C-alpha cells in the first residue's frame, strides 16, 4: 500500500478490522469475544509470528497477486491507475523481501 498510496487521488481508508480479510483477527479482544460467544472458555491467545511466502515464483508474480487480492486489490479495483506500472513498482519494492530460496517472504503474525 505504501508504494501505491502516493499515486492515489486520496489516501486509502484503513482496513476494517471486522470485515473478512487478512486483518479480521488482528484484535485479541475481538477474537476472544467471538470464541467466548461460541461457547469456548478459558480462552488464551498467544502471538504466532511467521514468515509468509507470497504466491508466485518471482517478485513480478508476487506483485501480480497483490494487485488482484487483498486490501491493495480492493483499492486498485476502484481506480483507473496503470496496473502495469503499479506491478513494476511493486515488483521492484519486493526485491528487498526475497528469501534464500528466491521466494518473496514477508513477516506475518
C-alpha positions in Angstrom: 0.0 0.0 0.0 2.9 2.3 0.7 4.1 2.0 -2.9 0.6 2.8 -4.3 -0.7 5.4 -1.8 1.2 8.4 -3.4 -0.4 7.6 -6.8 -4.0 7.5 -5.4 -6.3 10.6 -5.6 -7.0 10.3 -1.9 -5.5 8.2 0.9 -7.0 4.7 1.2 -9.2 4.0 4.2 -7.6 1.9 6.9 -8.7 -1.7 6.9 -11.9 -2.6 8.6 -10.7 -4.9 11.3 -14.2 -6.6 11.5 -14.5 -7.3 7.8 -13.3 -10.6 6.2 -9.7 -10.4 5.2 -6.1 -10.6 6.5 -6.8 -8.2 9.4 -10.0 -9.8 10.6 -8.5 -11.3 13.7 -5.9 -8.6 14.5 -7.5 -7.6 17.7 -7.2 -10.1 20.6 -10.3 -8.9 22.4 -12.4 -9.4 19.3 -11.1 -12.9 18.8 -11.6 -13.7 22.5 -15.2 -12.4 22.3 -16.0 -14.4 19.2 -14.7 -17.6 20.8 -16.4 -17.0 24.2 -19.7 -16.2 22.4 -19.3 -19.6 20.6 -19.1 -21.4 23.9 -15.3 -21.6 24.5 -14.0 -20.8 28.0 -10.6 -20.1 29.4 -9.5 -18.6 26.1 -5.8 -17.9 25.9 -4.4 -16.1 22.9 -0.7 -16.2 22.0 1.1 -14.4 19.3 2.5 -16.5 16.5 5.0 -14.8 14.2 5.8 -16.4 10.9 7.4 -15.6 7.6 4.8 -15.8 4.8 5.7 -16.6 1.3 3.6 -14.7 -1.2 2.3 -16.7 -4.2 4.5 -16.7 -7.2 8.0 -17.7 -8.1 9.2 -14.2 -8.8 8.7 -10.7 -7.5 6.7 -9.9 -10.6 4.3 -12.8 -9.9 4.0 -11.9 -6.3 3.3 -8.3 -7.3 0.6 -9.5 -9.7 -1.0 -11.4 -6.8 -1.0 -8.3 -4.6 -2.7 -6.3 -7.3 -5.6 -8.7 -7.6 -6.1 -9.8 -4.0 -6.4 -8.4 -0.5 -6.5 -4.8 0.6 -4.4 -3.5 -2.3 -6.5 -5.3 -4.8 -9.7 -3.8 -3.4 -8.2 -0.3 -3.6 -6.9 -0.7 -7.1 -10.2 -2.1 -8.4 -11.7 1.3 -7.6 -9.1 3.3 -9.6 -8.0 3.9 -13.1 -4.3 3.6 -12.4 -1.9 1.9 -14.8 -1.7 -1.6 -13.3 1.4 -2.5 -15.3 3.2 0.5 -13.8 1.9 -0.5 -10.3 3.1 -4.1 -10.8 6.6 -2.9 -11.9 6.9 -0.6 -8.8 5.7 -3.4 -6.5 8.0 -5.9 -8.1 11.0 -3.6 -7.5 10.0 -3.0 -3.9 9.6 -6.7 -3.2 13.2 -7.4 -4.2 14.1 -6.4 -0.6 11.9 -9.4 0.6 13.4 -12.2 -1.4 14.5 -15.0 0.9 17.3 -17.6 0.4 15.0 -19.8 -1.7 14.2 -16.9 -4.0 10.6 -16.5 -2.8 9.1 -13.3 -1.7 8.7 -13.7 2.1 7.2 -11.1 4.4 6.7 -11.1 8.2 3.3 -12.1 9.4 1.7 -12.5 12.8 
